[in-house]
Amino acid sequence: MGKNVHFALLYSHIEYCIINLGCAATSVLDPLIKLQMRMLRIMAFSYIKASLMPLLHKSHLLTLNDVFKLQIPLLITQTGNN
């Protein structure tokens, strides 16, 4: 259930504007990264200071930076094919 909530509330917005987010300044990205981390910890019923990487690995989710790194080659491929 938590994974569905993540995709519905956060990931869909991240994926929609990832190109703009990936090129944004750190001051713009920090609140989004913190929101993603907080949301994952809440969904996993984890301690507030728990390490994020085990939670991401266990739930098979990507960080904001990882989503950006994944989407750039896809965008380049789509642009080259059109």
N, C-alpha and C positions, 0 to 999 in steps of 0.2 A: 504494500500500500504506500509506503513512504516514497518509493521510487516513482510511482505514478504522480504523487503530489509534487515531487521535485520537477518532473517533466512538465506538468501542467502549469505550475506557478512560476518557475524560474527558468528552466532550460529553454522553453519555447521562446521566451523574450531574449535570452542570450543568443540563441541561434539566429533569430530574426535580424539582429543588428550586430553580429559578431565582427564584421569587417570594420565598422566604425569603432566598436569597443576595443578591438585589438590594436588600433592605431591611437587610441586615446592616451592622455597623460595619466601617470600613476595616481595623481590626486583624484581623478575621475573614477578610476578602476577600484581603488581601495574600498570604498563603501560596498561595491558590488561583490567583491571577493569576500569581504567580511560577512555580508548577507548570505552568500552561498555556504560559507563555513558554518555559520550559526544555524542555518536551516538544516544542513546535514547532521549536525550534532543533535538537534532537537528531534529529527526524524529517527535517529538511531538510539534515542534515549541515552545519550552519552554525556559524560562529564563535560562541562563547559570548556575546560582547558585540554581536553583529549586531543591527541594528535590526529590530524585530518587524513593523512595518507592511508592508514589502515581502514578508515571509514570509507574513503573513496574506492579503495581496492575491493573491499567486501561488497559494496553496493554496485560496483561496475559503473561508476560515474567518472566524469572528467572535470578537471578544474577549468576555470575560465580561460587560462592560457593554453591549456591542452585543446580545448574546443577551437580556439583561434588557429593553433598549429594544424589541426585537422582540416579546417574549412578552407584555408588558403590554397592548398594544392587542388582541392575540389573546384574552387572558384576559377583557378587558372585553367584547369582542364575544360570546364564548361565554357569559358571565354574562348579558348582555342578551338573548340569544336563548332562554335557558332559563327 
